[in-house]
């Protein structure tokens, strides 16, 4: 077997052995080791992987780390979610571009054409830096189009724009759902212009308003087209009547940063879009003068023209009162929840001291024994699909079956990109893809502390073995080898192997030479074109006409992707059969690794991780292979962690991604992790029977993105128009066959708002401090001045 070995360290640092010695010396001193502490640290001898090794005592059967149960009710703190709340005033939808909260309504893009909260002639407004900019507006609740049919041939709803030109002779085309509403000529002073909204253009839920200006001017030394202060939508009589004075939608009392309060002026409404768990309740603790209303509606209500249900309407008391409203009747459906303050007094005010969705939950107390020395084995699979490894319709995979029985499976794990290198970068660095500042996510900077380096400093001997020559190639300068004491790349040739069994053989041979604890990172790429498993694993079927020979499948897939081939069902079944044969090769190798660890007595003293970097497409969306789309057959990956006495076998249904893998592994091994890592440990999610919503983001090099919250998935193409967006409900449409963008409703609003916040901080988002876009922590709004 040809071995290409890279021993060079990526940057100057103390030797791994010296760092481990210092770490162990410190640990012994802190433990109070008496006279033995001065004798110098010693590692336990490395057990060899020999067949005749004596059997080590087995640990107790895997069990949940629970000795008692902690009950908690809080599911989602809505006061912390206030940046995502849509505001209404006197029944009108109001978008104030003079405040940063308007970000949730902007057209989703990494580099937004809008600059919010800018000052123009003493007025806070949004500046449009290009000729065209769009906003996404929800029309629902009491503004559902079905509740406002045309009357006497006149539209019942209208739009008001408060804006001014930043270029002389400016004109603007106003479009609704990309259909022209009007052409307006603007002056350079503030104007409020009103337009009727024809009912045939209105959708229940998300609607797009686009402003396209004729020319660019300048503001503060930068090109700019116009300043927009407010956008209002409401009944035509109100919009075209005398304008009401603009006022802030709410104020925040954050004297106690751990428990901020929202102060709402009369007529103000805060609308939240959530999909609460079953048996949920809405807890409201409010005081003040006037009254408080809670209105609840669903997508079905909005489509059918039913007004929102009045869940609460009570006078406010100066001393305050807590209410708990039952949401269980909605059965976990997406909900629109509006909190509205009313008062006959101009200075009346409602103070929300608590606003939260709660649900009865029992979370186990974490008593994991993290102090034990454990080896860490990570088997990184390029091209493996979870449905072919663990689904019902698959070939026999005994090693994966055993792993599934003894491990924790994540049913909805996602890769950060549709090809391997970004996945390795995110998994090893704990830093999101944009922070690596690469075209295709191909470089981890020296300044990033990788999982390998962190484990090295904690006393781990490390080894990487890869069948993919592109991952650790020194000439590519990807930075993925940082911290590894040795990197072995298996080079495939006509006479030598680089399949999964060869990778495992190299691991077993090298592990004998390394002291414990060990970190082994193995890269396997068998299930990628060409699909060329051994003949015995190619199945019994006959190769269809015009189907490629196994060693030529990569060329055939390239022609398919280029549109030169329209495959038949027989050809696709044949291709899938070869692919599954490659998975059987991996299964045999996994079985060899498990058997070797059993013989040495290390199996139950090790943490074993099987993680995918991307999947494969078999013409589900007109393509093949990977790297060219953001659909689930490519982004969904297997993630399995076997950690006896740390994780009980079972399944996790909450969506997760590889950004949290390094923090989770460090946590399992009893290590704190670097503050610059942007992910966080998944152990709280694992222990929580009803975790709060999570936002998952994946990206391609052309700017395309996929955003997932629960079963809702939004794909953004590289363009900015509605034609570049697709929306899917994965619960009813797991194959992503039907675009539901026009009927996205509440679920679409949830995803768009969540993605807006993380795009605003792209490359800098830290989950440990800010949560995620779908479940913000209090610190996010405070840090952002909201």
C-alpha positions in Angstrom: 0.0 0.0 0.0 1.3 3.4 -0.9 1.4 5.8 2.0 1.8 9.5 1.6 2.6 10.8 5.1 2.8 14.4 6.3 4.7 14.8 9.5 5.0 18.6 9.3 3.3 20.7 11.9 1.1 23.4 10.5 2.5 26.1 12.8 5.2 26.4 15.5 3.9 25.1 18.8 5.2 23.1 21.8 5.6 19.4 21.1 2.5 17.3 21.7 4.3 15.2 24.3 5.5 18.2 26.2 2.0 19.8 26.3 0.5 16.5 27.4 3.1 16.2 30.1 2.4 19.7 31.4 -1.4 19.0 31.3 -1.0 15.8 33.3 1.4 17.4 35.8 -1.1 20.1 36.5 -4.0 17.7 36.8 -2.0 15.6 39.4 -1.0 18.7 41.3 -4.6 19.8 41.5 -5.7 16.4 42.6 -3.4 16.5 45.6 -1.2 13.5 44.7 1.2 13.8 47.7 4.7 12.5 47.3 3.9 10.9 44.0 3.2 14.2 42.4 6.9 15.1 42.2 7.8 11.8 40.4 6.6 13.2 37.0 3.5 12.3 35.1 3.2 8.8 33.5 0.7 7.7 31.0 -0.9 4.3 31.2 0.6 1.9 28.8 -1.1 1.7 25.5 -3.0 -1.6 25.2 -2.2 -3.4 22.0 -4.8 -4.6 19.5 -3.8 -8.2 19.7 -6.2 -11.1 19.3 -4.9 -12.8 22.3 -5.1 -9.8 24.6 -7.0 -10.5 27.9 -10.5 -9.3 28.0 -10.8 -6.1 30.0 -13.6 -5.7 32.5 -16.7 -4.4 30.8 -18.5 -1.3 32.0 -22.1 -1.4 33.1 -24.6 -1.5 30.2 -25.2 1.9 28.7 -27.6 3.9 30.7 -29.0 7.4 30.8 -26.9 9.6 33.1 -29.9 10.2 35.4 -30.2 10.0 39.1 -33.1 12.4 39.5 -35.4 14.4 37.2 -35.6 18.1 36.9 -38.9 19.5 35.8 -39.0 22.6 33.7 -41.7 24.4 31.8 -39.9 27.1 29.8 -39.8 26.2 26.1 -39.3 29.6 24.4 -38.9 32.9 26.0 -40.8 35.3 23.8 -39.4 38.4 25.4 -36.0 37.2 24.2 -37.6 36.7 20.8 -38.7 40.3 20.5 -36.4 41.1 17.6 -38.4 38.6 15.5 -41.9 39.9 16.6 -43.8 41.7 13.9 -45.3 45.0 15.1 -48.8 46.4 14.5 -50.1 49.8 15.5 -53.9 50.4 15.6 -54.5 47.3 13.5 -52.0 48.2 10.8 -48.8 46.3 9.9 -45.9 48.8 10.5 -42.3 48.3 9.5 -40.0 50.9 10.8 -36.7 50.9 8.9 -35.2 53.3 11.4 -34.7 50.5 13.9 -32.6 47.3 13.6 -35.6 45.1 14.3 -36.6 45.6 10.7 -33.9 43.3 9.6 -36.4 40.4 9.7 -38.3 41.9 6.9 -35.4 42.5 4.5 -34.8 40.4 1.4 -32.5 37.6 2.6 -29.0 38.0 1.4 -25.5 37.8 2.9 -24.8 41.4 1.9 -28.0 43.3 2.3 -28.6 46.4 0.0 -30.2 48.1 3.0 -28.6 50.0 5.8 -31.0 50.3 8.7 -31.3 52.8 11.5 -29.4 55.5 9.6 -30.1 59.2 10.1 -31.4 61.4 7.3 -32.2 65.0 8.1 -32.7 64.0 11.8 -35.0 61.1 10.9 -34.1 57.5 11.5 -34.7 55.5 8.4 -33.4 52.7 6.2 -31.0 53.7 3.3 -31.2 51.7 0.1 -27.7 51.5 -1.2 -28.6 50.0 -4.6 -31.3 50.7 -7.1 -33.5 47.8 -6.0 -34.5 46.5 -2.6 -37.2 44.2 -1.3 -39.1 43.6 1.9 -41.1 40.5 3.0 -44.4 41.4 4.7 -46.8 39.0 6.4 -50.5 39.6 5.7 -52.3 37.5 8.3 -54.4 37.7 11.4 -56.8 40.5 11.1 -55.1 41.6 7.9 -55.6 38.3 6.1 -56.6 39.1 2.5 -59.6 36.8 2.7 -61.0 39.0 5.5 -60.7 42.1 3.1 -62.3 41.3 -0.2 -62.7 44.1 -2.8 -65.7 46.4 -2.1 -67.5 48.0 -5.0 -64.6 47.1 -7.2 -62.2 48.9 -4.9 -59.3 47.1 -3.0 -59.9 47.0 0.7 -56.3 47.0 1.8 -53.7 49.7 1.0 -50.0 50.4 1.4 -48.3 53.6 2.6 -44.6 54.4 2.0 -42.8 57.2 3.9 -39.7 57.9 1.9 -37.5 60.5 0.2 -35.2 60.4 -2.8 -31.4 60.7 -2.4 -31.0 61.6 -6.1 -32.5 64.5 -8.0 -35.2 63.6 -10.6 -35.7 60.2 -8.9 -38.5 57.9 -9.7 -39.4 54.5 -8.3 -41.4 51.5 -9.6 -43.3 49.8 -6.8 -43.9 46.0 -7.2 -46.0 43.6 -5.2 -45.2 39.9 -5.7 -43.0 41.2 -8.6 -46.1 42.7 -10.3 -46.1 46.4 -10.9 -48.3 48.5 -8.6 -47.2 52.0 -9.6 -44.6 54.3 -11.0 -43.9 57.3 -8.7 -41.8 60.4 -9.1 -40.1 61.5 -5.9 -38.7 64.7 -4.5 -35.8 65.1 -2.1 -38.0 65.8 0.9 -40.0 63.3 3.0 -43.3 62.1 1.4 -46.0 59.7 2.4 -47.4 57.9 -0.7 -50.4 55.6 -0.6 -51.3 52.8 -3.0 -54.2 50.4 -3.2 -53.4 46.7 -3.0 -55.5 44.7 -5.5 -56.8 41.5 -3.8 -55.7 39.3 -6.8 -52.0 40.0 -5.9 -52.4 39.3 -2.1 -51.4 36.0 -0.5 -52.3 34.9 3.0 -48.9 35.0 4.7 -45.7 36.2 3.1 -45.9 38.9 0.4 -43.0 40.7 -1.3 -42.7 44.4 -1.7 -40.0 45.6 -4.1 -38.8 49.1 -4.8 -36.8 49.7 -7.9 -35.3 53.2 -8.4 -34.3 54.8 -11.6 -30.9 56.2 -10.5 -28.4 56.3 -7.7 -27.4 59.4 -5.7 -25.3 59.6 -2.6 -25.5 59.7 1.2 -22.6 60.0 3.6 -20.2 59.5 0.8 -21.8 56.2 -0.4 -24.0 55.5 -3.3 -27.7 55.4 -2.3 -31.0 55.6 -4.1 -33.5 56.6 -1.4 -34.3 56.7 2.3 -37.4 54.8 3.5 -38.7 55.5 7.0 -41.9 53.4 7.3 -44.0 50.9 5.4 -47.6 50.5 6.5 -50.3 48.1 5.4 -53.9 48.2 6.6 -57.5 48.9 5.7 -57.7 51.4 2.9 -59.7 53.9 4.9 -57.1 54.0 7.6 -54.1 54.1 5.3 -55.5 56.9 3.1 -56.8 58.9 6.0 -54.9 61.3 8.2 -51.6 59.7 9.1 -51.1 58.8 12.8 -48.1 60.1 14.5 -45.2 57.7 14.4 -44.1 56.2 17.7 -41.8 53.5 18.8 -43.7 50.1 18.9 -42.3 49.4 22.4 -39.6 50.2 24.9 -37.4 47.8 26.8 -36.6 48.0 30.5 -33.3 46.1 30.8 -32.1 47.4 34.2 -32.1 43.7 35.1 -30.4 42.3 32.0 -31.4 38.7 33.0 -35.1 39.6 33.0 -35.9 42.5 30.7 -39.4 43.8 30.4 -41.3 45.1 27.4 -43.3 48.4 27.7 -46.0 48.6 25.1 -47.8 51.9 24.2 -51.6 51.9 23.6 -52.6 50.3 20.2 -49.4 48.5 19.9 -49.4 44.8 18.9 -46.5 42.3 19.0 -47.0 39.3 16.8 -45.0 36.1 17.3 -44.8 33.1 14.9 -44.1 29.8 16.7 -44.8 26.1 16.4 -45.1 25.2 20.0 -44.9 21.6 21.3 -48.0 19.6 22.2 -49.5 20.4 25.6 -48.0 23.9 25.5 -49.3 26.9 27.2 -48.8 30.7 26.8 -47.7 32.4 30.0 -48.3 36.1 30.2 -47.4 38.2 33.2 -48.5 41.8 32.7 -49.3 45.0 34.6 -50.2 48.6 33.8 -53.2 50.6 32.7 -55.7 49.7 30.0 -56.3 46.2 28.7 -54.4 43.3 27.2 -55.6 41.1 24.4 -54.1 37.9 23.0 -55.2 36.8 19.5 -54.3 33.4 18.0 -54.7 32.2 14.5 -53.4 29.5 12.1 -52.7 29.2 8.4 -56.1 27.6 7.9 -57.7 30.6 9.6 -55.9 33.0 7.3 -56.7 31.0 4.1 -60.4 30.6 5.1 -60.9 34.2 6.2 -61.6 33.4 9.8 -60.7 36.2 12.3 -58.2 35.3 15.0 -59.5 33.7 18.1 -59.6 35.9 21.2 -57.7 33.9 23.8 -57.5 36.7 26.4 -59.0 40.1 26.9 -58.7 41.5 30.4 -58.1 44.8 32.1 -54.6 45.4 33.3 -53.8 45.8 37.0 -51.1 48.0 38.4 -50.0 45.1 40.6 -50.0 42.7 37.7 -51.4 39.3 37.0 -50.2 36.1 35.5 -52.2 34.2 32.9 -51.6 30.7 31.4 -53.5 30.1 28.1 -53.9 26.6 26.9 -52.4 26.0 23.4 -52.8 22.2 23.4 -55.9 22.4 21.2 -53.8 23.5 18.3 -51.9 20.2 18.3 -48.4 21.6 17.7 -49.5 23.5 14.6 -47.7 26.7 13.5 -49.4 29.6 15.3 -49.6 33.3 15.0 -49.8 34.8 18.5 -50.5 38.6 18.8 -50.2 40.4 22.1 -52.0 43.7 21.9 -52.2 46.6 24.4 -55.2 48.9 24.5 -55.9 52.0 26.6 -58.2 55.0 26.5 -55.5 57.1 28.1 -52.7 58.6 26.0 -50.1 57.7 28.6 -51.5 54.2 29.2 -48.9 51.4 29.0 -48.7 47.7 29.3 -45.7 46.2 30.9 -44.9 42.6 30.0 -42.8 41.1 32.8 -43.0 37.5 31.4 -44.1 36.2 28.0 -43.2 32.6 27.2 -44.4 29.4 25.6 -44.2 26.7 28.3 -44.6 23.0 28.2 -44.4 20.3 30.9 -41.0 18.7 30.5 -38.7 16.4 32.6 -35.0 16.8 31.9 -32.5 14.4 33.4 -29.8 15.8 35.6 -26.4 15.4 33.9 -24.3 13.0 36.0 -22.0 11.7 33.3 -18.7 10.4 34.4 -16.5 12.6 32.3 -13.3 12.1 34.3 -12.6 8.7 32.7 -9.9 8.4 30.1 -11.5 7.6 26.8 -10.2 7.2 23.3 -12.0 9.0 20.5 -12.6 7.4 17.1 -14.3 9.5 14.4 -15.2 7.8 11.2 -16.0 10.5 8.6 -18.0 9.2 5.6 -18.0 11.1 2.4 -21.1 10.3 0.3 -23.1 8.2 2.8 -26.9 8.7 3.0 -28.6 8.0 6.3 -31.6 6.4 4.6 -29.3 3.8 3.0 -27.5 3.1 6.3 -30.4 3.1 8.7 -33.6 3.2 6.6 -36.0 0.3 6.1 -35.2 -0.2 2.4 -31.5 -1.1 2.3 -29.0 -3.9 2.0 -27.9 -5.9 5.0 -25.4 -3.9 7.1 -24.7 -5.9 10.3 -22.0 -3.6 11.8 -24.2 -0.5 11.3 -27.1 -2.4 12.8 -25.1 -3.2 15.9 -23.9 0.4 16.1 -27.5 1.7 15.8 -28.6 -0.6 18.7 -25.8 0.6 21.0 -25.6 4.2 20.1 -27.4 7.5 19.9 -28.6 8.3 16.4 -29.4 11.8 15.2 -32.3 11.4 12.7 -31.9 14.8 11.2 -28.2 15.7 11.1 -27.1 18.1 8.3 -23.8 19.0 6.6 -22.9 22.6 6.2 -22.3 22.3 2.5 -22.9 19.7 -0.3 -19.3 18.6 -0.6 -16.7 17.2 1.8 -14.0 19.8 2.5 -16.4 22.4 4.2 -17.8 19.6 6.3 -14.4 18.6 7.6 -13.5 22.2 8.2 -16.6 22.9 10.3 -16.5 19.6 12.2 -12.8 20.0 13.1 -12.8 23.7 13.8 -16.2 24.3 15.6 -16.4 27.4 13.4 -19.1 28.1 10.8 -18.3 28.0 7.1 -18.3 31.8 6.4 -15.7 32.4 9.1 -13.1 30.4 7.1 -13.2 33.1 4.4 -12.8 30.8 1.5 -14.5 30.5 -1.9 -15.5 26.8 -1.2 -14.7 26.6 2.5 -11.4 25.0 1.9 -9.0 26.6 4.4 -8.9 26.7 8.2 -6.7 29.5 9.4 -3.8 29.0 11.8 -5.6 31.3 14.3 -8.4 28.7 14.7 -8.0 26.2 17.4 -9.1 22.9 16.0 -10.6 20.0 17.9 -7.3 18.1 17.2 -5.2 20.9 18.8 -7.6 21.2 21.7 -7.3 17.5 22.4 -3.5 17.6 21.9 -3.2 20.2 24.6 -5.3 17.9 26.8 -3.0 15.0 26.5 -4.3 13.1 23.4 -2.2 11.4 20.9 -3.6 12.0 17.5 -3.7 10.4 14.1 -5.5 11.1 10.8 -5.9 8.4 8.1 -7.6 9.5 4.9 -8.7 7.8 1.7 -9.4 11.2 0.2 -6.1 12.7 -1.0 -7.7 16.2 -1.2 -8.4 16.6 2.5 -5.0 16.7 4.1 -2.9 17.5 1.0 -0.2 19.9 2.2 -0.1 21.5 -1.3 -3.7 22.5 -1.0 -3.1 24.5 2.2 -6.5 23.6 3.6 -5.3 23.8 7.2 -7.3 20.6 8.2 -4.2 18.8 9.4 -3.6 21.3 12.2 -2.6 19.5 15.4 -2.4 15.9 14.1 0.9 14.2 15.1 0.7 12.1 12.0 -1.4 12.2 8.8 -1.6 9.2 6.5 -3.1 9.5 3.1 -3.8 6.3 1.3 -3.1 6.7 -2.4 -5.2 4.4 -4.6 -3.4 2.8 -7.6 -4.0 -0.1 -9.9 -2.3 -2.5 -7.4 -3.0 -0.9 -4.1 -6.2 -0.3 -2.1 -7.6 2.8 -0.4 -11.0 1.5 0.6 -12.5 1.6 4.0 -10.9 -1.7 5.0 -7.5 -0.3 4.1 -8.2 2.8 6.3 -9.2 0.6 9.2 -6.2 -1.6 8.8 -4.0 1.5 9.0 -5.8 2.7 12.1 -5.3 -0.7 13.8 -1.6 -0.8 12.9 -0.9 2.8 14.1 -3.0 2.6 17.2 -0.6 0.0 18.6 2.2 2.6 18.5 0.3 5.3 20.3 -0.3 5.8 24.0 -3.7 6.5 25.4 -5.8 8.6 25.3 -6.0 8.6 21.5 -7.8 10.7 18.9 -8.2 8.9 15.6 -9.8 10.7 12.6 -10.5 8.5 9.6 -11.8 9.7 6.3 -13.6 7.2 4.1 -14.9 8.0 0.6 -16.0 4.6 -0.9 -19.7 5.8 -1.5 -18.6 8.4 -4.1 -18.4 8.0 -7.9 -17.1 5.8 -9.4 -19.2 3.2 -7.6 -17.0 0.2 -8.0 -17.5 -2.3 -5.1 -16.1 -5.8 -5.2 -18.0 -8.0 -7.7 -19.6 -10.0 -4.8 -21.2 -6.8 -3.5 -22.6 -5.6 -6.9 -25.8 -7.4 -6.5 -27.5 -10.1 -8.7 -29.1 -7.8 -11.2 -28.1 -7.5 -14.8 -26.5 -4.3 -16.0 -29.2 -2.4 -18.0 -28.7 -1.3 -21.6 -26.6 1.9 -21.9 -25.7 1.7 -18.2 -22.0 2.3 -17.4 -19.5 -0.2 -16.2 -18.8 0.3 -12.5 -15.4 1.9 -13.0 -17.0 4.4 -15.4 -20.0 5.5 -13.3 -18.4 8.8 -12.5 -18.3 9.8 -16.2 -21.9 8.7 -16.7 -23.0 10.7 -13.7 -21.2 13.8 -15.1 -23.1 13.4 -18.4 -26.4 13.0 -16.5 -25.7 16.2 -14.5 -25.0 18.0 -17.8 -28.3 17.0 -19.2 -26.9 14.8 -21.8 -28.6 11.7 -20.4 -32.1 11.0 -19.1 -31.7 7.9 -17.0 -34.3 5.1 -16.9 -35.6 3.6 -13.7 -33.5 0.5 -14.4 -30.3 2.5 -14.8 -30.9 4.4 -11.6 -31.7 1.2 -9.7 -28.5 -0.3 -11.0 -26.5 2.7 -9.9 -28.1 2.6 -6.5 -27.2 -1.1 -6.2 -23.5 -0.3 -6.9 -23.6 2.5 -4.4 -25.1 0.3 -1.7 -22.3 -2.2 -2.4 -19.8 0.5 -1.5 -21.7 0.9 1.8 -21.3 -2.8 2.5 -17.5 -2.3 2.1 -17.7 0.3 4.8 -19.8 -1.9 7.0 -17.2 -4.7 6.8 -14.5 -2.2 7.7 -16.6 -0.9 10.6 -17.1 -4.4 11.8 -13.3 -5.0 11.7 -12.7 -1.9 13.8 -15.3 -2.9 16.4 -13.9 -6.4 16.6 -10.3 -5.1 17.1 -11.5 -2.7 19.9 -13.3 -5.6 21.5 -10.2 -7.8 21.4 -8.1 -5.1 23.1 -10.8 -4.4 25.7 -11.1 -0.7 24.5 -14.5 -0.8 22.9 -16.5 0.3 25.9 -13.7 2.7 27.0 -13.9 4.6 23.7 -16.2 7.1 22.1 -17.0 6.1 18.5 -18.5 8.6 16.1 -19.7 7.9 12.6 -20.5 11.1 10.8 -21.3 11.9 7.2 -20.0 14.9 5.3 -22.5 14.9 2.5 -24.9 12.5 0.8 -25.5 11.5 -2.9 -28.2 12.3 -5.4 -29.8 9.7 -7.6 -31.8 12.0 -9.9 -34.3 13.0 -7.2 -33.9 16.6 -8.4 -32.5 16.0 -11.9 -28.8 15.4 -10.9 -26.3 12.9 -9.6 -23.4 12.8 -7.3 -23.1 15.7 -4.9 -22.0 19.3 -4.7 -24.6 20.9 -6.9 -27.8 21.3 -4.8 -29.0 21.9 -1.3 -31.7 19.2 -1.2 -31.9 16.7 1.7 -30.5 13.8 -0.2 -27.2 15.6 -0.3 -27.3 17.6 3.0 -28.8 15.0 5.4 -26.0 12.9 6.8 -25.6 10.1 9.3 -24.5 11.0 12.8 -24.1 8.3 15.4 -22.3 8.5 18.7 -21.5 5.4 20.7 -20.4 6.4 24.2 -21.2 3.8 26.9 -22.0 5.3 30.3 -22.3 8.7 28.7 -25.1 8.4 26.2 -28.0 6.0 26.3 -28.9 4.4 23.0 -31.8 6.0 21.3 -32.7 8.6 18.7 -32.7 12.4 18.6 -35.3 13.9 16.2 -34.3 17.6 16.6 -32.3 18.9 13.6 -28.6 19.3 14.3 -25.5 20.2 12.3 -21.8 19.6 12.3 -21.0 22.9 13.9 -21.9 21.5 17.2 -19.9 18.2 16.8 -16.6 19.4 18.2 -18.1 21.1 21.3 -20.2 18.0 21.9 -17.2 15.6 21.8 -15.2 17.9 24.0 -18.0 18.0 26.5 -18.4 14.2 26.5 -14.7 13.9 27.2 -14.9 16.2 30.2 -13.1 19.2 28.5 -14.1 22.8 28.3 -13.9 24.1 24.7 -12.4 27.3 23.3 -14.6 30.4 23.5 -14.0 31.1 19.8 -15.8 27.9 18.8 -19.2 29.1 17.4 -21.1 25.9 18.1 -22.2 24.5 21.4 -22.5 21.1 23.1 -25.5 19.1 22.0 -25.9 17.4 25.4 -28.7 19.8 26.5 -30.6 19.0 23.3 -30.0 15.2 23.8 -31.3 15.4 27.3 -34.3 17.5 26.5 -37.5 15.7 25.4 -38.8 18.8 23.7 -35.9 21.1 22.8 -36.5 24.6 21.6 -36.5 25.2 17.8 -33.1 25.1 16.1 -32.0 26.8 12.9 -29.8 24.8 10.5 -27.9 26.6 7.7 -26.1 25.1 4.7 -24.4 27.0 1.9 -22.9 26.8 -1.5 -20.0 28.8 -3.0 -22.4 30.8 -5.3 -24.2 32.3 -2.3 -27.1 29.8 -2.3 -28.3 28.7 1.1 -30.7 26.3 2.8 -32.3 27.1 6.1 -34.2 24.6 8.2 -36.3 25.0 11.3 -38.1 21.8 12.3 -39.8 20.5 9.2 -39.7 23.8 7.3 -37.0 24.3 4.7 -36.2 27.4 2.7 -33.7 27.2 -0.2 -32.3 30.5 -1.4 -30.7 30.6 -4.8 -27.9 32.9 -5.9 -30.4 35.5 -7.1 -32.7 37.9 -5.2 -36.1 37.4 -6.8 -38.9 35.1 -5.7 -37.9 32.8 -8.5 -34.7 32.1 -6.6 -36.6 30.8 -3.5 -38.2 27.5 -2.8 -40.0 26.4 0.3 -40.7 22.8 1.5 -42.7 21.2 4.3 -40.5 18.1 5.0 -43.2 16.5 7.2 -45.6 16.0 4.3 -43.1 16.3 1.5 -39.8 14.6 2.6 -38.7 14.3 -1.0 -39.0 18.1 -1.6 -41.1 17.6 -4.7 -43.6 20.5 -4.2 -42.6 24.1 -3.8 -44.9 25.7 -1.2 -43.4 29.2 -1.3 -46.8 30.8 -2.1 -48.5 29.0 0.8 -45.6 29.0 3.2 -47.5 31.1 5.8 -46.4 31.0 9.4 -43.7 28.3 9.0 -42.1 30.4 6.2 -42.1 33.5 8.4 -40.4 31.5 11.2 -37.6 30.4 8.9 -37.1 33.8 7.2 -36.9 35.7 10.5 -34.5 33.2 12.0 -32.2 33.2 9.0 -32.3 37.0 8.8 -30.6 37.4 12.2 -27.8 34.8 11.5 -27.2 36.3 8.1 -26.8 39.7 9.8 -24.0 38.3 11.9 -22.7 35.8 9.3 -19.3 34.4 10.3 -19.6 35.8 13.8 -22.6 34.1 15.3 -22.0 32.2 18.6 -24.7 29.8 19.7 -23.4 29.7 23.3 -24.1 33.4 23.7 -27.0 34.2 21.3 -28.7 30.8 20.9 -29.8 30.4 17.3 -32.0 32.5 15.0 -35.1 30.5 15.9 -34.6 30.5 19.6 -32.7 33.7 20.6 -31.2 34.2 24.0 -31.8 37.4 25.9 -28.2 38.5 25.3 -28.8 38.8 21.5 -31.3 41.6 21.8 -29.3 43.4 24.5 -26.0 43.1 22.5 -27.8 44.4 19.4 -29.5 47.3 21.1 -33.0 45.9 20.7 
